[in-house]
Amino acid sequence: MAHSGPMTDWRKAKLPVFAFLAPATILYTLFMIYPLIDSIRLSFYTTPSGGDLTFVGLENYRTILSDPDWAATFWNSFWNNMKFFAVHMLVQNPIGIALAAVLSLPRLKFRNTYRTLIFMPTMLSVVIVGFIWQLILSPVWGVGADILDIVGLKSLFGPWLGKEGSALITLAFISVWQWVGIPMMLIYAALLAIPEDLVDAAIVDGATHFEVFWHIKMPLILPTVAMVSILTFVGNFNAFDLVYAVKGALAGPNFSSDIMGTLFYRTFFGYQLQLGSPTLGATIASLMFLIILAGVLFYLFVVQRRMSRYQL
Amino acid sequence: MSNKLLAKGLAGALAASVALVPLMAQAGDLVIESWRTDDVDIWNDQIIPAFNKKHPNIQVKFTSVTPPEYNAALNAKLAGGTAGDLITCRPFDASLELYKQGNLASLNDLPGMDNFSDVAKSAWQTDDGSTTFCVPMASVIHGFIYNKEAFEEVGVEVPKTTEEFFQVLDKIKEDGAYVPMAMGTADQWEAATMGFQNIGPNHWNGEEGRKALIDGSQKFTDKPYVDTFTELARWKDYLPDGFEAISSSDSQNLFSLGRAAIYPAGSWDISLFNKQADFEFGAFPPPAPAGSDTCYISDHTDIGMGLNAHSKNTEDAKVFLEWMTGPDFAQLYSNALPGFFSLSNAKIDIEDPVAQEFVSWRQKCKSTIRNSYQILSRGTPNLENELWNISAQVINGTLTPEEGAKKAEDGLEKWYAPHQK
């Protein structure tokens, strides 16, 4: 991250290297690695009512994965999370790529304005985004129904955020709307790094803009697309805030919008009359960590190794 | 570079918080922990000054965090030893757990505890009733708040029986000027709290049914509970369009803007409507099924005050708690917060007319508390949270009343021995 300036002899520079690395290493260990390990440790314990922590080994994991109630809740939140992720992969990232491609067209006017406008929602607080969309989609005050009315489709309007079949998908679309700026910016930056002469040569050879994009630019930005995908994966499986802001920790109706983040919150902190269980909560957090770890390892060892990179 | 800045910031924040801790825990000041963020002004401007008139030497500070964060924040503070001296108590298990962990002190020998009835104290006692650990403060009553002008316009009277209730709703619906009933199921809790627990006591005969559920002689699949869900399912036709996505603040606004005729309420809504509604509104108790001679209301013990067992200021804190058991506090609290009714046996004059109406039902009807609160929400799945989900689904029409009742019973049967027979 930090730029080291002009290089000096490595052996002489050893001390400063450690000195510069130390703050980040210490902070990262103290605030990231230690809590992570401690939270995994906590998942091997249980607290009987009014008692102290007792070691139970993998009992908590057995409860979550095999007790019919816990397992049903856990896998429900896992599959909801997969759906949430699928919507982002199939909608957010293609739109992000398309927007970046359009933005990088040579003769586009107001390029910076578009870029800023599309990136704007990303800078808003999730709570505000959740609140605005709840208002827009509200069957009582919302402009959603009126807007559909203008194009004569009012009959299609429904209380989407309140229906079991549509609540999660609606939330995923809201999240896509908010975050589409990130893949757009990353891919836009990758597109700008492609040398002009490659494009010019292709055009001289008679390629259309679409062919240039598909056969020349796309292979060159593929590593960035892969990185965007893994960021989306990690972000989605850690998601919590939007669902909590719009649907609360009970993630209704009938847990149809429950994702692992909300399940973790309910379990760890408790909700209404349900008392929190830090140990079971830590178990869910550890399982989330393992799922994300598995996804990232898959990316590192399977996807990234097979990807061809081109020297520009 | 930004890491260094961050490090400096963090170090600064750490230093600041370390420096603040001794200040906060300073002996001499009593600190109250509460989730009633709405009541900060009332405590600072009315209740604490009234206490200081009698006990000028004891300084009291009221601190609060929002309701959803309260339990988590309080537990963290208790674990870290930074919690205040006086702790606002949730009813039943949340506070019982605090007592069992040794965080709340027993108040058995506090003078003035005999100003409260056994029912009032039951929410803050051990299961055998031998130890009380919080001073009961207030209960909230369920019923229906209605727009008087709307009722006059449509030409309907306050309903007495369930059938009249639905006739009134039908007439308002036909008239078309008002949404008959302002409620949604998006937040789920209204469906259970303002719906199921509001109209239910009339079906399961209040305390009788509640106790029968606890000892296992009644089940959720029995008639009273299925009937409650059946009645609840009928509400669907009278709710606003798209009620599945309407939140509790949406329905409060619908009512206070004068667009709805009836609002299934908790008495705590009174002060909000007093502030926002510019029409006259009244209240009626949940109508009983025709032919029943006794009416039942949910008069739910909601809030109490306990003593932090690790307080450095026990003597002063006990003085404050003793003052809270007296008639002055009961009178002050009930009037400062219309809709929160003191649980004290002292005679109290309530000035707010709607609050008066609510509290008058205690004379004509029998009181009970929400049936999911005592003992039955100790296991997994948690009955109260299940009831939120089920009641919302019954109103949405995604579960039939029978399926809903079965789901509640199945959940209870999984962990609660008296229901496994």
Interface residues (C-beta under 8 A of the other chain):
Chain A: M1 A2 P23 A24 L27 S49 G50 D69 W70 Q134 L137 S138 P139 V140 W141 G158 P159 W160 L161 G162 K163 E164 K247 G248 A249 L250 G252 P253 N254 F255 F269 G270 Y271 Q272 L273 Q274 L275 G276
Chain B: M1 N3 K4 L6 A7 L10 P68 N71 A72 N75 F92 D93 A94 E97 K100 Q101 G102 G184 T185 A186 D187 Q188 W189 P240 D241 G242 F243 E244 A245 I246 S247 D250 N253 L254 S372 Y373 S377 T380 P381 N382 L383 E384 N385 W388 N389 A392 Q393 N396 T398 K414
